[in-house]
Amino acid sequence: MEPIRRGDSDDLFEAVVGQDSVMRWLATGRADSRSAARGMCDNHVAHWTRHGYGDFAVRDAATNAFLGRVGLRNRAEYGVDLGFAVHPRAQGRGIAGDGACQCDQGR
């Protein structure tokens, strides 16, 4: 896992933001646009800059395919929380749990 970068916006769109089945649980409640994915990446990068932690890009070890994101976010209304969004083909593989453990260990 590595911090989400601005250059991950197309991957984030394909795996998460463009997927109704993922986005129904997040943000707008429905799939969104490539420009929304760019804005999300900008927000993730800014969060890392402000707080020194944030969301990581999760990639398949064998293929390097972008599978989703997982990480800690500081939200003014809630404090720090763990969030994740994983492409439907990668769900059920323990990605969110493994990512949470790595966040907890300071990676």
Backbone as CSV, one residue per row, in Angstrom:
resi,resn,N_x,N_y,N_z,CA_x,CA_y,CA_z,C_x,C_y,C_z
1,MET,0.850,-1.179,0.000,0.000,0.000,0.000,0.891,1.236,0.000
2,GLU,0.417,2.229,-0.715,1.108,3.519,-0.737,0.056,4.620,-0.721
3,PRO,0.416,5.806,-0.224,-0.572,6.887,-0.187,-1.164,7.164,-1.575
4,ILE,-2.438,7.476,-1.582,-3.084,7.846,-2.850,-2.424,9.109,-3.400
5,ARG,-2.177,9.102,-4.696,-1.573,10.239,-5.408,-2.584,10.814,-6.386
6,ARG,-2.313,12.005,-6.840,-3.192,12.632,-7.848,-3.286,11.762,-9.097
7,GLY,-2.192,11.103,-9.432,-2.157,10.252,-10.618,-3.011,8.993,-10.517
8,ASP,-3.576,8.736,-9.352,-4.430,7.561,-9.161,-5.888,7.835,-9.524
9,SER,-6.207,9.031,-9.996,-7.626,9.381,-10.180,-8.339,8.499,-11.202
10,ASP,-7.698,8.152,-12.314,-8.367,7.278,-13.287,-8.614,5.890,-12.696
11,ASP,-7.623,5.375,-11.968,-7.792,4.073,-11.311,-8.893,4.137,-10.254
12,LEU,-8.913,5.230,-9.472,-9.944,5.389,-8.446,-11.322,5.448,-9.085
13,PHE,-11.418,6.126,-10.221,-12.701,6.192,-10.923,-13.144,4.800,-11.362
14,GLU,-12.254,4.068,-12.022,-12.611,2.755,-12.557,-12.986,1.761,-11.457
15,ALA,-12.244,1.778,-10.351,-12.444,0.782,-9.301,-13.530,1.153,-8.303
16,VAL,-13.697,2.454,-8.037,-14.566,2.869,-6.942,-15.624,3.866,-7.379
17,VAL,-15.201,5.033,-7.815,-16.117,6.159,-8.051,-17.115,5.874,-9.163
18,GLY,-16.730,5.111,-10.147,-17.629,4.772,-11.243,-18.496,3.554,-10.985
19,GLN,-18.441,3.004,-9.801,-19.169,1.772,-9.467,-20.365,2.084,-8.554
20,ASP,-21.576,1.954,-9.090,-22.768,2.168,-8.260,-22.771,1.270,-7.026
21,SER,-22.353,0.023,-7.190,-22.411,-0.928,-6.079,-21.452,-0.569,-4.945
22,VAL,-20.440,0.223,-5.230,-19.520,0.698,-4.191,-19.993,2.052,-3.660
23,MET,-20.296,2.954,-4.559,-20.608,4.326,-4.168,-21.951,4.467,-3.456
24,ARG,-22.820,3.476,-3.558,-24.101,3.597,-2.857,-23.903,3.701,-1.358
25,TRP,-22.742,3.261,-0.867,-22.443,3.323,0.564,-21.606,4.548,0.928
26,LEU,-21.190,5.329,-0.060,-20.249,6.428,0.165,-20.754,7.749,-0.413
27,ALA,-20.141,8.807,-0.001,-20.290,10.155,-0.560,-21.673,10.457,-1.130
28,THR,-21.801,10.382,-2.434,-23.034,10.799,-3.116,-24.110,9.730,-3.125
29,GLY,-23.756,8.489,-2.796,-24.726,7.403,-2.813,-24.951,6.803,-4.187
30,ARG,-24.169,7.248,-5.164,-24.277,6.716,-6.533,-22.944,6.926,-7.238
31,ALA,-22.761,6.234,-8.335,-21.535,6.406,-9.125,-21.392,7.874,-9.517
32,ASP,-20.141,8.303,-9.652,-19.875,9.703,-9.983,-18.896,9.773,-11.149
33,SER,-18.407,10.948,-11.438,-17.630,11.231,-12.645,-16.117,11.123,-12.422
34,ARG,-15.394,11.155,-13.540,-13.933,11.198,-13.479,-13.461,12.465,-12.782
35,SER,-14.148,13.568,-13.010,-13.736,14.811,-12.344,-13.944,14.702,-10.835
36,ALA,-14.973,13.988,-10.405,-15.171,13.758,-8.975,-14.024,12.916,-8.417
37,ALA,-13.574,11.922,-9.174,-12.445,11.096,-8.735,-11.180,11.940,-8.618
38,ARG,-10.965,12.866,-9.560,-9.808,13.767,-9.461,-9.899,14.606,-8.192
39,GLY,-11.082,15.128,-7.904,-11.279,15.921,-6.691,-11.023,15.102,-5.433
40,MET,-11.455,13.851,-5.444,-11.218,12.969,-4.295,-9.726,12.734,-4.105
41,CYS,-9.011,12.497,-5.201,-7.561,12.302,-5.095,-6.897,13.566,-4.547
42,ASP,-7.308,14.727,-5.025,-6.768,15.983,-4.497,-7.018,16.088,-2.995
43,ASN,-8.222,15.712,-2.563,-8.549,15.749,-1.135,-7.690,14.769,-0.336
44,HIS,-7.465,13.579,-0.893,-6.625,12.591,-0.204,-5.195,13.111,-0.055
45,VAL,-4.655,13.698,-1.115,-3.288,14.239,-1.072,-3.211,15.374,-0.045
46,ALA,-4.198,16.253,-0.051,-4.210,17.360,0.914,-4.303,16.844,2.349
47,HIS,-5.086,15.790,2.551,-5.210,15.208,3.888,-3.862,14.680,4.362
48,TRP,-3.160,13.950,3.490,-1.828,13.441,3.843,-0.902,14.595,4.216
49,THR,-0.963,15.690,3.465,-0.101,16.838,3.726,-0.413,17.458,5.086
50,ARG,-1.685,17.609,5.400,-2.105,18.209,6.672,-1.836,17.329,7.882
51,HIS,-2.116,16.035,7.755,-2.128,15.163,8.930,-1.005,14.132,8.992
52,GLY,-0.356,13.872,7.866,0.704,12.866,7.863,0.187,11.436,7.783
53,TYR,-1.088,11.276,7.550,-1.713,9.970,7.351,-2.941,10.180,6.480
54,GLY,-3.498,9.081,5.982,-4.671,9.187,5.124,-4.968,7.881,4.424
55,ASP,-5.582,7.993,3.267,-5.963,6.807,2.507,-4.807,6.298,1.659
56,PHE,-4.741,4.973,1.589,-3.754,4.292,0.761,-4.433,3.717,-0.474
57,ALA,-3.699,3.692,-1.568,-4.129,2.953,-2.751,-3.809,1.485,-2.497
58,VAL,-4.770,0.619,-2.764,-4.568,-0.822,-2.598,-4.460,-1.426,-3.989
59,ARG,-3.371,-2.125,-4.229,-3.120,-2.737,-5.531,-2.888,-4.232,-5.377
60,ASP,-3.275,-4.965,-6.372,-3.052,-6.406,-6.401,-1.550,-6.664,-6.496
61,ALA,-1.031,-7.515,-5.615,0.408,-7.788,-5.580,0.907,-8.428,-6.870
62,ALA,0.096,-9.252,-7.499,0.537,-9.975,-8.697,0.428,-9.135,-9.959
63,THR,-0.625,-8.325,-10.062,-0.876,-7.610,-11.316,-0.697,-6.096,-11.223
64,ASN,-0.597,-5.574,-10.016,-0.533,-4.133,-9.748,-1.845,-3.414,-10.078
65,ALA,-2.911,-4.166,-10.311,-4.218,-3.559,-10.587,-4.720,-2.833,-9.340
66,PHE,-5.273,-1.669,-9.548,-5.838,-0.875,-8.458,-7.124,-1.553,-7.990
67,LEU,-7.205,-1.865,-6.711,-8.364,-2.563,-6.156,-9.265,-1.651,-5.334
68,GLY,-8.716,-0.553,-4.844,-9.515,0.350,-4.020,-8.648,1.190,-3.119
69,ARG,-9.264,1.659,-2.030,-8.553,2.497,-1.079,-8.962,2.106,0.334
70,VAL,-8.031,2.328,1.255,-8.304,2.100,2.675,-7.393,3.031,3.468
71,GLY,-7.905,3.575,4.550,-7.052,4.433,5.361,-7.799,5.180,6.440
72,LEU,-7.040,5.984,7.152,-7.569,6.799,8.233,-7.800,8.223,7.748
73,ARG,-8.896,8.788,8.188,-9.209,10.170,7.843,-9.632,10.923,9.093
74,ASN,-9.215,12.157,9.175,-9.610,13.022,10.271,-10.793,13.855,9.792
75,ARG,-11.951,13.580,10.335,-13.173,14.277,9.954,-13.611,15.161,11.113
76,ALA,-13.779,16.435,10.824,-14.110,17.409,11.867,-15.314,16.969,12.705
77,GLU,-16.330,16.424,12.066,-17.549,16.077,12.790,-17.464,14.756,13.552
78,TYR,-16.496,13.885,13.195,-16.411,12.567,13.827,-15.075,12.280,14.493
79,GLY,-14.048,12.989,14.149,-12.695,12.644,14.582,-12.071,11.725,13.544
80,VAL,-11.143,10.899,13.965,-10.451,9.997,13.041,-11.294,8.741,12.849
81,ASP,-11.459,8.369,11.576,-12.173,7.126,11.289,-11.454,6.345,10.205
82,LEU,-11.789,5.076,10.139,-11.244,4.186,9.119,-12.260,4.099,7.997
83,GLY,-11.789,4.326,6.783,-12.666,4.204,5.632,-12.056,3.287,4.591
84,PHE,-12.924,2.722,3.774,-12.431,1.867,2.700,-13.467,1.824,1.589
85,ALA,-13.002,1.552,0.409,-13.853,1.335,-0.760,-13.077,0.408,-1.679
86,VAL,-13.690,-0.718,-2.012,-13.008,-1.762,-2.775,-13.865,-2.165,-3.969
87,HIS,-13.222,-2.320,-5.118,-13.907,-2.745,-6.332,-14.658,-4.054,-6.064
88,PRO,-15.836,-4.223,-6.655,-16.618,-5.442,-6.406,-15.848,-6.740,-6.640
89,ARG,-14.972,-6.791,-7.641,-14.246,-8.047,-7.916,-13.237,-8.374,-6.823
90,ALA,-12.904,-7.397,-5.987,-11.913,-7.615,-4.932,-12.546,-7.715,-3.544
91,GLN,-13.841,-7.567,-3.467,-14.507,-7.654,-2.170,-14.489,-9.079,-1.657
92,GLY,-14.482,-9.197,-0.343,-14.480,-10.517,0.279,-13.102,-11.139,0.418
93,ARG,-12.065,-10.376,0.100,-10.689,-10.895,0.184,-9.948,-10.392,1.414
94,GLY,-10.621,-9.663,2.302,-9.990,-9.172,3.527,-9.174,-7.913,3.347
95,ILE,-9.364,-7.211,2.242,-8.562,-6.025,1.956,-8.770,-4.938,3.003
96,ALA,-10.004,-4.658,3.365,-10.279,-3.607,4.348,-9.676,-3.963,5.703
97,GLY,-9.832,-5.199,6.133,-9.270,-5.626,7.409,-7.760,-5.596,7.434
98,ASP,-7.130,-6.081,6.366,-5.674,-6.045,6.280,-5.166,-4.601,6.266
99,GLY,-5.867,-3.749,5.514,-5.476,-2.342,5.466,-5.606,-1.670,6.815
100,ALA,-6.667,-2.008,7.531,-6.873,-1.443,8.873,-5.732,-1.856,9.804
101,CYS,-5.331,-3.102,9.716,-4.210,-3.578,10.550,-2.926,-2.827,10.218
102,GLN,-2.686,-2.583,8.938,-1.484,-1.869,8.550,-1.541,-0.415,9.012
103,CYS,-2.716,0.204,8.972,-2.864,1.574,9.478,-2.574,1.599,10.974
104,ASP,-3.066,0.601,11.688,-2.881,0.510,13.130,-1.402,0.338,13.484
105,GLN,-0.659,-0.295,12.605,0.768,-0.535,12.858,1.645,0.616,12.368
106,GLY,1.002,1.684,11.885,1.749,2.861,11.470,2.445,2.752,10.130
107,ARG,1.940,1.902,9.251,2.547,1.738,7.934,1.922,2.658,6.932
